[in-house]
Amino acid sequence: MGKHFGELAKVRGIVTYKLSPFEQRAFAGVISHGIPNTLRRIRSSIFRVVPPFIIGYIVYDAVESRHTQLSRKNPKDYENDV
């Protein structure tokens, strides 16, 4: 049982190629392609994403202010207390 997981079976006729992690360029093109692509994607979807959040915030703010208003005691109920 000295075999590791990747060596459990021999498959013939299939050629695999591997690239060393030291030879890969992980951040190739991040500034020249990544940032403009990110800005383009944000611009294309901002009008679909932002309006529901704005509406949700307006509803949340209105409900919270109404709840705070209804939770207060009415001062006229306590005018005759001594």
PDB file with one MODEL, atoms N, CA, C and O in Angstrom:
MODEL        1
ATOM      1  N   MET A   1       0.828  -1.196   0.000  1.00  0.00           N
ATOM      2  CA  MET A   1       0.000   0.000   0.000  1.00  0.00           C
ATOM      3  C   MET A   1       0.874   1.261   0.000  1.00  0.00           C
ATOM      4  O   MET A   1       0.506   2.271   0.600  1.00  0.00           O
ATOM      5  N   GLY A   2       2.001   1.202  -0.657  1.00  0.00           N
ATOM      6  CA  GLY A   2       2.884   2.341  -0.660  1.00  0.00           C
ATOM      7  C   GLY A   2       2.589   3.338  -1.760  1.00  0.00           C
ATOM      8  O   GLY A   2       3.359   4.276  -1.964  1.00  0.00           O
ATOM      9  N   LYS A   3       1.474   3.152  -2.483  1.00  0.00           N
ATOM     10  CA  LYS A   3       1.164   4.075  -3.577  1.00  0.00           C
ATOM     11  C   LYS A   3       0.361   5.259  -3.068  1.00  0.00           C
ATOM     12  O   LYS A   3      -0.461   5.138  -2.159  1.00  0.00           O
ATOM     13  N   HIS A   4       0.622   6.411  -3.682  1.00  0.00           N
ATOM     14  CA  HIS A   4      -0.123   7.616  -3.331  1.00  0.00           C
ATOM     15  C   HIS A   4      -1.365   7.705  -4.210  1.00  0.00           C
ATOM     16  O   HIS A   4      -1.539   6.918  -5.140  1.00  0.00           O
ATOM     17  N   PHE A   5      -2.229   8.677  -3.902  1.00  0.00           N
ATOM     18  CA  PHE A   5      -3.517   8.747  -4.580  1.00  0.00           C
ATOM     19  C   PHE A   5      -3.378   8.926  -6.088  1.00  0.00           C
ATOM     20  O   PHE A   5      -4.150   8.326  -6.837  1.00  0.00           O
ATOM     21  N   GLY A   6      -2.453   9.702  -6.550  1.00  0.00           N
ATOM     22  CA  GLY A   6      -2.309   9.941  -7.980  1.00  0.00           C
ATOM     23  C   GLY A   6      -1.662   8.796  -8.736  1.00  0.00           C
ATOM     24  O   GLY A   6      -1.624   8.816  -9.966  1.00  0.00           O
ATOM     25  N   GLU A   7      -1.150   7.789  -8.020  1.00  0.00           N
ATOM     26  CA  GLU A   7      -0.457   6.675  -8.657  1.00  0.00           C
ATOM     27  C   GLU A   7      -1.190   5.354  -8.467  1.00  0.00           C
ATOM     28  O   GLU A   7      -0.558   4.298  -8.514  1.00  0.00           O
ATOM     29  N   LEU A   8      -2.486   5.378  -8.257  1.00  0.00           N
ATOM     30  CA  LEU A   8      -3.222   4.155  -7.959  1.00  0.00           C
ATOM     31  C   LEU A   8      -3.373   3.258  -9.178  1.00  0.00           C
ATOM     32  O   LEU A   8      -3.433   2.039  -9.023  1.00  0.00           O
ATOM     33  N   ALA A   9      -3.436   3.802 -10.364  1.00  0.00           N
ATOM     34  CA  ALA A   9      -3.620   2.982 -11.555  1.00  0.00           C
ATOM     35  C   ALA A   9      -2.710   3.490 -12.658  1.00  0.00           C
ATOM     36  O   ALA A   9      -2.413   4.682 -12.739  1.00  0.00           O
ATOM     37  N   LYS A  10      -2.270   2.567 -13.510  1.00  0.00           N
ATOM     38  CA  LYS A  10      -1.482   2.960 -14.668  1.00  0.00           C
ATOM     39  C   LYS A  10      -2.413   3.062 -15.864  1.00  0.00           C
ATOM     40  O   LYS A  10      -3.132   2.116 -16.188  1.00  0.00           O
ATOM     41  N   VAL A  11      -2.394   4.205 -16.509  1.00  0.00           N
ATOM     42  CA  VAL A  11      -3.213   4.422 -17.682  1.00  0.00           C
ATOM     43  C   VAL A  11      -2.259   4.608 -18.842  1.00  0.00           C
ATOM     44  O   VAL A  11      -1.397   5.486 -18.813  1.00  0.00           O
ATOM     45  N   ARG A  12      -2.410   3.790 -19.852  1.00  0.00           N
ATOM     46  CA  ARG A  12      -1.514   3.875 -21.005  1.00  0.00           C
ATOM     47  C   ARG A  12      -2.205   4.589 -22.154  1.00  0.00           C
ATOM     48  O   ARG A  12      -3.418   4.478 -22.328  1.00  0.00           O
ATOM     49  N   GLY A  13      -1.434   5.310 -22.923  1.00  0.00           N
ATOM     50  CA  GLY A  13      -1.964   5.984 -24.096  1.00  0.00           C
ATOM     51  C   GLY A  13      -2.437   7.400 -23.830  1.00  0.00           C
ATOM     52  O   GLY A  13      -2.818   8.098 -24.770  1.00  0.00           O
ATOM     53  N   ILE A  14      -2.427   7.848 -22.586  1.00  0.00           N
ATOM     54  CA  ILE A  14      -2.823   9.217 -22.269  1.00  0.00           C
ATOM     55  C   ILE A  14      -1.581   9.977 -21.848  1.00  0.00           C
ATOM     56  O   ILE A  14      -0.872   9.573 -20.927  1.00  0.00           O
ATOM     57  N   VAL A  15      -1.326  11.074 -22.526  1.00  0.00           N
ATOM     58  CA  VAL A  15      -0.151  11.885 -22.230  1.00  0.00           C
ATOM     59  C   VAL A  15      -0.598  13.093 -21.422  1.00  0.00           C
ATOM     60  O   VAL A  15      -1.531  13.793 -21.816  1.00  0.00           O
ATOM     61  N   THR A  16       0.043  13.335 -20.325  1.00  0.00           N
ATOM     62  CA  THR A  16      -0.275  14.511 -19.512  1.00  0.00           C
ATOM     63  C   THR A  16       0.945  15.406 -19.453  1.00  0.00           C
ATOM     64  O   THR A  16       2.083  14.937 -19.418  1.00  0.00           O
ATOM     65  N   TYR A  17       0.691  16.680 -19.442  1.00  0.00           N
ATOM     66  CA  TYR A  17       1.751  17.670 -19.334  1.00  0.00           C
ATOM     67  C   TYR A  17       1.508  18.487 -18.079  1.00  0.00           C
ATOM     68  O   TYR A  17       0.368  18.820 -17.755  1.00  0.00           O
ATOM     69  N   LYS A  18       2.562  18.803 -17.389  1.00  0.00           N
ATOM     70  CA  LYS A  18       2.453  19.613 -16.186  1.00  0.00           C
ATOM     71  C   LYS A  18       3.403  20.789 -16.297  1.00  0.00           C
ATOM     72  O   LYS A  18       4.496  20.680 -16.852  1.00  0.00           O
ATOM     73  N   LEU A  19       2.968  21.902 -15.763  1.00  0.00           N
ATOM     74  CA  LEU A  19       3.782  23.100 -15.727  1.00  0.00           C
ATOM     75  C   LEU A  19       4.147  23.363 -14.276  1.00  0.00           C
ATOM     76  O   LEU A  19       3.288  23.360 -13.394  1.00  0.00           O
ATOM     77  N   SER A  20       5.398  23.585 -14.047  1.00  0.00           N
ATOM     78  CA  SER A  20       5.862  23.837 -12.692  1.00  0.00           C
ATOM     79  C   SER A  20       5.238  25.113 -12.156  1.00  0.00           C
ATOM     80  O   SER A  20       5.115  26.094 -12.890  1.00  0.00           O
ATOM     81  N   PRO A  21       4.835  25.119 -10.871  1.00  0.00           N
ATOM     82  CA  PRO A  21       4.269  26.340 -10.311  1.00  0.00           C
ATOM     83  C   PRO A  21       5.271  27.497 -10.307  1.00  0.00           C
ATOM     84  O   PRO A  21       4.879  28.662 -10.248  1.00  0.00           O
ATOM     85  N   PHE A  22       6.549  27.174 -10.370  1.00  0.00           N
ATOM     86  CA  PHE A  22       7.557  28.220 -10.397  1.00  0.00           C
ATOM     87  C   PHE A  22       7.679  28.864 -11.777  1.00  0.00           C
ATOM     88  O   PHE A  22       8.259  29.941 -11.909  1.00  0.00           O
ATOM     89  N   GLU A  23       7.138  28.212 -12.802  1.00  0.00           N
ATOM     90  CA  GLU A  23       7.199  28.759 -14.155  1.00  0.00           C
ATOM     91  C   GLU A  23       5.930  29.529 -14.521  1.00  0.00           C
ATOM     92  O   GLU A  23       5.902  30.207 -15.548  1.00  0.00           O
ATOM     93  N   GLN A  24       4.889  29.438 -13.708  1.00  0.00           N
ATOM     94  CA  GLN A  24       3.652  30.122 -14.010  1.00  0.00           C
ATOM     95  C   GLN A  24       3.745  31.588 -13.608  1.00  0.00           C
ATOM     96  O   GLN A  24       4.447  31.948 -12.663  1.00  0.00           O
ATOM     97  N   ARG A  25       3.032  32.410 -14.334  1.00  0.00           N
ATOM     98  CA  ARG A  25       2.940  33.826 -13.981  1.00  0.00           C
ATOM     99  C   ARG A  25       1.527  34.068 -13.453  1.00  0.00           C
ATOM    100  O   ARG A  25       0.597  34.302 -14.225  1.00  0.00           O
ATOM    101  N   ALA A  26       1.380  34.011 -12.157  1.00  0.00           N
ATOM    102  CA  ALA A  26       0.058  34.065 -11.542  1.00  0.00           C
ATOM    103  C   ALA A  26      -0.645  35.402 -11.768  1.00  0.00           C
ATOM    104  O   ALA A  26      -1.868  35.437 -11.908  1.00  0.00           O
ATOM    105  N   PHE A  27       0.095  36.484 -11.805  1.00  0.00           N
ATOM    106  CA  PHE A  27      -0.515  37.800 -11.938  1.00  0.00           C
ATOM    107  C   PHE A  27      -0.196  38.447 -13.282  1.00  0.00           C
ATOM    108  O   PHE A  27      -0.082  39.668 -13.384  1.00  0.00           O
ATOM    109  N   ALA A  28      -0.055  37.622 -14.300  1.00  0.00           N
ATOM    110  CA  ALA A  28       0.237  38.161 -15.636  1.00  0.00           C
ATOM    111  C   ALA A  28      -0.987  38.900 -16.168  1.00  0.00           C
ATOM    112  O   ALA A  28      -2.066  38.313 -16.257  1.00  0.00           O
ATOM    113  N   GLY A  29      -0.843  40.147 -16.513  1.00  0.00           N
ATOM    114  CA  GLY A  29      -1.928  40.922 -17.108  1.00  0.00           C
ATOM    115  C   GLY A  29      -2.963  41.438 -16.132  1.00  0.00           C
ATOM    116  O   GLY A  29      -4.045  41.844 -16.556  1.00  0.00           O
ATOM    117  N   VAL A  30      -2.674  41.438 -14.838  1.00  0.00           N
ATOM    118  CA  VAL A  30      -3.663  41.906 -13.872  1.00  0.00           C
ATOM    119  C   VAL A  30      -3.946  43.388 -14.062  1.00  0.00           C
ATOM    120  O   VAL A  30      -5.103  43.806 -14.054  1.00  0.00           O
ATOM    121  N   ILE A  31      -2.909  44.174 -14.230  1.00  0.00           N
ATOM    122  CA  ILE A  31      -3.113  45.618 -14.344  1.00  0.00           C
ATOM    123  C   ILE A  31      -3.590  45.992 -15.744  1.00  0.00           C
ATOM    124  O   ILE A  31      -4.488  46.822 -15.886  1.00  0.00           O
ATOM    125  N   SER A  32      -3.008  45.398 -16.772  1.00  0.00           N
ATOM    126  CA  SER A  32      -3.361  45.810 -18.133  1.00  0.00           C
ATOM    127  C   SER A  32      -4.704  45.251 -18.593  1.00  0.00           C
ATOM    128  O   SER A  32      -5.400  45.905 -19.371  1.00  0.00           O
ATOM    129  N   HIS A  33      -5.084  44.066 -18.137  1.00  0.00           N
ATOM    130  CA  HIS A  33      -6.350  43.473 -18.576  1.00  0.00           C
ATOM    131  C   HIS A  33      -7.366  43.356 -17.450  1.00  0.00           C
ATOM    132  O   HIS A  33      -8.565  43.516 -17.681  1.00  0.00           O
ATOM    133  N   GLY A  34      -6.910  43.083 -16.251  1.00  0.00           N
ATOM    134  CA  GLY A  34      -7.823  42.810 -15.135  1.00  0.00           C
ATOM    135  C   GLY A  34      -8.600  44.017 -14.670  1.00  0.00           C
ATOM    136  O   GLY A  34      -9.815  43.938 -14.488  1.00  0.00           O
ATOM    137  N   ILE A  35      -7.922  45.140 -14.472  1.00  0.00           N
ATOM    138  CA  ILE A  35      -8.601  46.338 -13.962  1.00  0.00           C
ATOM    139  C   ILE A  35      -9.597  46.895 -14.980  1.00  0.00           C
ATOM    140  O   ILE A  35     -10.727  47.198 -14.598  1.00  0.00           O
ATOM    141  N   PRO A  36      -9.230  47.044 -16.261  1.00  0.00           N
ATOM    142  CA  PRO A  36     -10.248  47.513 -17.217  1.00  0.00           C
ATOM    143  C   PRO A  36     -11.423  46.546 -17.355  1.00  0.00           C
ATOM    144  O   PRO A  36     -12.562  46.982 -17.519  1.00  0.00           O
ATOM    145  N   ASN A  37     -11.161  45.251 -17.292  1.00  0.00           N
ATOM    146  CA  ASN A  37     -12.248  44.272 -17.379  1.00  0.00           C
ATOM    147  C   ASN A  37     -13.164  44.390 -16.169  1.00  0.00           C
ATOM    148  O   ASN A  37     -14.383  44.292 -16.307  1.00  0.00           O
ATOM    149  N   THR A  38     -12.599  44.598 -14.992  1.00  0.00           N
ATOM    150  CA  THR A  38     -13.406  44.756 -13.789  1.00  0.00           C
ATOM    151  C   THR A  38     -14.278  46.002 -13.890  1.00  0.00           C
ATOM    152  O   THR A  38     -15.462  45.959 -13.554  1.00  0.00           O
ATOM    153  N   LEU A  39     -13.705  47.109 -14.350  1.00  0.00           N
ATOM    154  CA  LEU A  39     -14.495  48.332 -14.498  1.00  0.00           C
ATOM    155  C   LEU A  39     -15.600  48.171 -15.536  1.00  0.00           C
ATOM    156  O   LEU A  39     -16.710  48.668 -15.343  1.00  0.00           O
ATOM    157  N   ARG A  40     -15.307  47.485 -16.626  1.00  0.00           N
ATOM    158  CA  ARG A  40     -16.330  47.238 -17.651  1.00  0.00           C
ATOM    159  C   ARG A  40     -17.470  46.399 -17.098  1.00  0.00           C
ATOM    160  O   ARG A  40     -18.638  46.674 -17.372  1.00  0.00           O
ATOM    161  N   ARG A  41     -17.132  45.369 -16.313  1.00  0.00           N
ATOM    162  CA  ARG A  41     -18.176  44.499 -15.752  1.00  0.00           C
ATOM    163  C   ARG A  41     -19.013  45.234 -14.716  1.00  0.00           C
ATOM    164  O   ARG A  41     -20.220  45.011 -14.622  1.00  0.00           O
ATOM    165  N   ILE A  42     -18.381  46.112 -13.935  1.00  0.00           N
ATOM    166  CA  ILE A  42     -19.132  46.897 -12.955  1.00  0.00           C
ATOM    167  C   ILE A  42     -20.087  47.846 -13.669  1.00  0.00           C
ATOM    168  O   ILE A  42     -21.252  47.961 -13.289  1.00  0.00           O
ATOM    169  N   ARG A  43     -19.590  48.531 -14.712  1.00  0.00           N
ATOM    170  CA  ARG A  43     -20.443  49.461 -15.464  1.00  0.00           C
ATOM    171  C   ARG A  43     -21.616  48.756 -16.122  1.00  0.00           C
ATOM    172  O   ARG A  43     -22.705  49.323 -16.217  1.00  0.00           O
ATOM    173  N   SER A  44     -21.408  47.517 -16.582  1.00  0.00           N
ATOM    174  CA  SER A  44     -22.495  46.822 -17.283  1.00  0.00           C
ATOM    175  C   SER A  44     -23.567  46.299 -16.338  1.00  0.00           C
ATOM    176  O   SER A  44     -24.702  46.087 -16.763  1.00  0.00           O
ATOM    177  N   SER A  45     -23.238  46.087 -15.072  1.00  0.00           N
ATOM    178  CA  SER A  45     -24.230  45.500 -14.174  1.00  0.00           C
ATOM    179  C   SER A  45     -24.666  46.419 -13.042  1.00  0.00           C
ATOM    180  O   SER A  45     -25.448  46.000 -12.188  1.00  0.00           O
ATOM    181  N   ILE A  46     -24.191  47.644 -13.008  1.00  0.00           N
ATOM    182  CA  ILE A  46     -24.503  48.518 -11.869  1.00  0.00           C
ATOM    183  C   ILE A  46     -25.980  48.894 -11.830  1.00  0.00           C
ATOM    184  O   ILE A  46     -26.547  49.046 -10.748  1.00  0.00           O
ATOM    185  N   PHE A  47     -26.615  49.046 -13.000  1.00  0.00           N
ATOM    186  CA  PHE A  47     -28.022  49.441 -13.014  1.00  0.00           C
ATOM    187  C   PHE A  47     -28.953  48.273 -12.701  1.00  0.00           C
ATOM    188  O   PHE A  47     -30.145  48.485 -12.476  1.00  0.00           O
ATOM    189  N   ARG A  48     -28.445  47.066 -12.682  1.00  0.00           N
ATOM    190  CA  ARG A  48     -29.244  45.918 -12.270  1.00  0.00           C
ATOM    191  C   ARG A  48     -29.067  45.610 -10.791  1.00  0.00           C
ATOM    192  O   ARG A  48     -29.951  45.012 -10.178  1.00  0.00           O
ATOM    193  N   VAL A  49     -27.957  46.002 -10.215  1.00  0.00           N
ATOM    194  CA  VAL A  49     -27.639  45.625  -8.841  1.00  0.00           C
ATOM    195  C   VAL A  49     -27.987  46.730  -7.846  1.00  0.00           C
ATOM    196  O   VAL A  49     -28.554  46.447  -6.791  1.00  0.00           O
ATOM    197  N   VAL A  50     -27.665  47.960  -8.158  1.00  0.00           N
ATOM    198  CA  VAL A  50     -27.793  49.051  -7.191  1.00  0.00           C
ATOM    199  C   VAL A  50     -29.244  49.431  -6.882  1.00  0.00           C
ATOM    200  O   VAL A  50     -29.540  49.643  -5.706  1.00  0.00           O
ATOM    201  N   PRO A  51     -30.172  49.535  -7.841  1.00  0.00           N
ATOM    202  CA  PRO A  51     -31.541  49.942  -7.493  1.00  0.00           C
ATOM    203  C   PRO A  51     -32.234  49.057  -6.448  1.00  0.00           C
ATOM    204  O   PRO A  51     -32.892  49.606  -5.564  1.00  0.00           O
ATOM    205  N   PRO A  52     -32.127  47.715  -6.494  1.00  0.00           N
ATOM    206  CA  PRO A  52     -32.749  46.942  -5.417  1.00  0.00           C
ATOM    207  C   PRO A  52     -32.153  47.243  -4.041  1.00  0.00           C
ATOM    208  O   PRO A  52     -32.871  47.229  -3.041  1.00  0.00           O
ATOM    209  N   PHE A  53     -30.846  47.515  -3.981  1.00  0.00           N
ATOM    210  CA  PHE A  53     -30.237  47.853  -2.699  1.00  0.00           C
ATOM    211  C   PHE A  53     -30.743  49.206  -2.203  1.00  0.00           C
ATOM    212  O   PHE A  53     -30.984  49.372  -1.007  1.00  0.00           O
ATOM    213  N   ILE A  54     -30.906  50.171  -3.104  1.00  0.00           N
ATOM    214  CA  ILE A  54     -31.418  51.483  -2.703  1.00  0.00           C
ATOM    215  C   ILE A  54     -32.856  51.367  -2.208  1.00  0.00           C
ATOM    216  O   ILE A  54     -33.211  51.945  -1.181  1.00  0.00           O
ATOM    217  N   ILE A  55     -33.675  50.629  -2.930  1.00  0.00           N
ATOM    218  CA  ILE A  55     -35.069  50.433  -2.514  1.00  0.00           C
ATOM    219  C   ILE A  55     -35.123  49.699  -1.176  1.00  0.00           C
ATOM    220  O   ILE A  55     -35.922  50.042  -0.305  1.00  0.00           O
ATOM    221  N   GLY A  56     -34.277  48.698  -1.022  1.00  0.00           N
ATOM    222  CA  GLY A  56     -34.232  47.958   0.246  1.00  0.00           C
ATOM    223  C   GLY A  56     -33.826  48.844   1.403  1.00  0.00           C
ATOM    224  O   GLY A  56     -34.385  48.729   2.494  1.00  0.00           O
ATOM    225  N   TYR A  57     -32.865  49.725   1.187  1.00  0.00           N
ATOM    226  CA  TYR A  57     -32.431  50.630   2.253  1.00  0.00           C
ATOM    227  C   TYR A  57     -33.529  51.623   2.605  1.00  0.00           C
ATOM    228  O   TYR A  57     -33.738  51.920   3.782  1.00  0.00           O
ATOM    229  N   ILE A  58     -34.233  52.140   1.604  1.00  0.00           N
ATOM    230  CA  ILE A  58     -35.321  53.092   1.869  1.00  0.00           C
ATOM    231  C   ILE A  58     -36.422  52.416   2.679  1.00  0.00           C
ATOM    232  O   ILE A  58     -36.930  52.992   3.641  1.00  0.00           O
ATOM    233  N   VAL A  59     -36.792  51.198   2.294  1.00  0.00           N
ATOM    234  CA  VAL A  59     -37.822  50.460   3.038  1.00  0.00           C
ATOM    235  C   VAL A  59     -37.354  50.174   4.459  1.00  0.00           C
ATOM    236  O   VAL A  59     -38.117  50.353   5.408  1.00  0.00           O
ATOM    237  N   TYR A  60     -36.112  49.732   4.614  1.00  0.00           N
ATOM    238  CA  TYR A  60     -35.568  49.426   5.940  1.00  0.00           C
ATOM    239  C   TYR A  60     -35.561  50.668   6.822  1.00  0.00           C
ATOM    240  O   TYR A  60     -35.946  50.599   7.989  1.00  0.00           O
ATOM    241  N   ASP A  61     -35.131  51.795   6.281  1.00  0.00           N
ATOM    242  CA  ASP A  61     -35.070  53.029   7.052  1.00  0.00           C
ATOM    243  C   ASP A  61     -36.471  53.481   7.466  1.00  0.00           C
ATOM    244  O   ASP A  61     -36.669  53.920   8.599  1.00  0.00           O
ATOM    245  N   ALA A  62     -37.436  53.377   6.562  1.00  0.00           N
ATOM    246  CA  ALA A  62     -38.806  53.778   6.885  1.00  0.00           C
ATOM    247  C   ALA A  62     -39.400  52.879   7.964  1.00  0.00           C
ATOM    248  O   ALA A  62     -40.061  53.367   8.881  1.00  0.00           O
ATOM    249  N   VAL A  63     -39.171  51.582   7.863  1.00  0.00           N
ATOM    250  CA  VAL A  63     -39.709  50.645   8.849  1.00  0.00           C
ATOM    251  C   VAL A  63     -39.061  50.868  10.210  1.00  0.00           C
ATOM    252  O   VAL A  63     -39.747  50.845  11.232  1.00  0.00           O
ATOM    253  N   GLU A  64     -37.748  51.084  10.236  1.00  0.00           N
ATOM    254  CA  GLU A  64     -37.063  51.312  11.517  1.00  0.00           C
ATOM    255  C   GLU A  64     -37.524  52.611  12.160  1.00  0.00           C
ATOM    256  O   GLU A  64     -37.732  52.647  13.373  1.00  0.00           O
ATOM    257  N   SER A  65     -37.689  53.675  11.387  1.00  0.00           N
ATOM    258  CA  SER A  65     -38.146  54.943  11.977  1.00  0.00           C
ATOM    259  C   SER A  65     -39.582  54.817  12.479  1.00  0.00           C
ATOM    260  O   SER A  65     -39.911  55.354  13.536  1.00  0.00           O
ATOM    261  N   ARG A  66     -40.426  54.128  11.751  1.00  0.00           N
ATOM    262  CA  ARG A  66     -41.815  53.916  12.201  1.00  0.00           C
ATOM    263  C   ARG A  66     -41.849  53.049  13.461  1.00  0.00           C
ATOM    264  O   ARG A  66     -42.647  53.307  14.362  1.00  0.00           O
ATOM    265  N   HIS A  67     -41.011  52.046  13.535  1.00  0.00           N
ATOM    266  CA  HIS A  67     -40.955  51.186  14.726  1.00  0.00           C
ATOM    267  C   HIS A  67     -40.488  51.996  15.941  1.00  0.00           C
ATOM    268  O   HIS A  67     -41.031  51.835  17.034  1.00  0.00           O
ATOM    269  N   THR A  68     -39.504  52.848  15.762  1.00  0.00           N
ATOM    270  CA  THR A  68     -39.026  53.701  16.853  1.00  0.00           C
ATOM    271  C   THR A  68     -40.121  54.664  17.294  1.00  0.00           C
ATOM    272  O   THR A  68     -40.286  54.922  18.487  1.00  0.00           O
ATOM    273  N   GLN A  69     -40.858  55.186  16.343  1.00  0.00           N
ATOM    274  CA  GLN A  69     -41.937  56.118  16.659  1.00  0.00           C
ATOM    275  C   GLN A  69     -43.050  55.416  17.432  1.00  0.00           C
ATOM    276  O   GLN A  69     -43.602  55.985  18.374  1.00  0.00           O
ATOM    277  N   LEU A  70     -43.385  54.188  17.043  1.00  0.00           N
ATOM    278  CA  LEU A  70     -44.458  53.469  17.724  1.00  0.00           C
ATOM    279  C   LEU A  70     -44.023  52.915  19.084  1.00  0.00           C
ATOM    280  O   LEU A  70     -44.876  52.637  19.926  1.00  0.00           O
ATOM    281  N   SER A  71     -42.730  52.751  19.316  1.00  0.00           N
ATOM    282  CA  SER A  71     -42.269  52.196  20.593  1.00  0.00           C
ATOM    283  C   SER A  71     -42.220  53.245  21.695  1.00  0.00           C
ATOM    284  O   SER A  71     -42.090  52.889  22.867  1.00  0.00           O
ATOM    285  N   ARG A  72     -42.319  54.529  21.354  1.00  0.00           N
ATOM    286  CA  ARG A  72     -42.269  55.575  22.371  1.00  0.00           C
ATOM    287  C   ARG A  72     -43.578  55.624  23.149  1.00  0.00           C
ATOM    288  O   ARG A  72     -44.653  55.319  22.630  1.00  0.00           O
ATOM    289  N   LYS A  73     -43.450  56.013  24.391  1.00  0.00           N
ATOM    290  CA  LYS A  73     -44.645  56.181  25.214  1.00  0.00           C
ATOM    291  C   LYS A  73     -45.294  57.516  24.896  1.00  0.00           C
ATOM    292  O   LYS A  73     -44.626  58.483  24.531  1.00  0.00           O
ATOM    293  N   ASN A  74     -46.594  57.546  25.040  1.00  0.00           N
ATOM    294  CA  ASN A  74     -47.338  58.781  24.802  1.00  0.00           C
ATOM    295  C   ASN A  74     -47.301  59.621  26.081  1.00  0.00           C
ATOM    296  O   ASN A  74     -47.791  59.166  27.115  1.00  0.00           O
ATOM    297  N   PRO A  75     -46.736  60.830  26.045  1.00  0.00           N
ATOM    298  CA  PRO A  75     -46.645  61.642  27.269  1.00  0.00           C
ATOM    299  C   PRO A  75     -48.006  62.066  27.822  1.00  0.00           C
ATOM    300  O   PRO A  75     -48.126  62.336  29.017  1.00  0.00           O
ATOM    301  N   LYS A  76     -49.022  62.128  26.976  1.00  0.00           N
ATOM    302  CA  LYS A  76     -50.350  62.532  27.461  1.00  0.00           C
ATOM    303  C   LYS A  76     -50.966  61.481  28.377  1.00  0.00           C
ATOM    304  O   LYS A  76     -51.849  61.801  29.173  1.00  0.00           O
ATOM    305  N   ASP A  77     -50.517  60.239  28.278  1.00  0.00           N
ATOM    306  CA  ASP A  77     -51.036  59.193  29.162  1.00  0.00           C
ATOM    307  C   ASP A  77     -50.557  59.363  30.598  1.00  0.00           C
ATOM    308  O   ASP A  77     -51.144  58.783  31.511  1.00  0.00           O
ATOM    309  N   TYR A  78     -49.508  60.142  30.816  1.00  0.00           N
ATOM    310  CA  TYR A  78     -48.899  60.254  32.131  1.00  0.00           C
ATOM    311  C   TYR A  78     -48.981  61.673  32.700  1.00  0.00           C
ATOM    312  O   TYR A  78     -48.230  62.002  33.617  1.00  0.00           O
ATOM    313  N   GLU A  79     -49.877  62.522  32.176  1.00  0.00           N
ATOM    314  CA  GLU A  79     -49.975  63.908  32.640  1.00  0.00           C
ATOM    315  C   GLU A  79     -50.484  63.999  34.083  1.00  0.00           C
ATOM    316  O   GLU A  79     -50.032  64.866  34.831  1.00  0.00           O
ATOM    317  N   ASN A  80     -51.397  63.141  34.485  1.00  0.00           N
ATOM    318  CA  ASN A  80     -52.033  63.247  35.802  1.00  0.00           C
ATOM    319  C   ASN A  80     -51.301  62.435  36.869  1.00  0.00           C
ATOM    320  O   ASN A  80     -51.763  62.395  38.010  1.00  0.00           O
ATOM    321  N   ASP A  81     -50.198  61.797  36.554  1.00  0.00           N
ATOM    322  CA  ASP A  81     -49.457  61.047  37.570  1.00  0.00           C
ATOM    323  C   ASP A  81     -48.768  62.005  38.517  1.00  0.00           C
ATOM    324  O   ASP A  81     -48.245  63.042  38.109  1.00  0.00           O
ATOM    325  N   VAL A  82     -48.777  61.647  39.769  1.00  0.00           N
ATOM    326  CA  VAL A  82     -48.134  62.506  40.774  1.00  0.00           C
ATOM    327  C   VAL A  82     -46.882  61.853  41.292  1.00  0.00           C
ATOM    328  O   VAL A  82     -46.199  62.418  42.146  1.00  0.00           O
TER     329      VAL A  82
ENDMDL
END
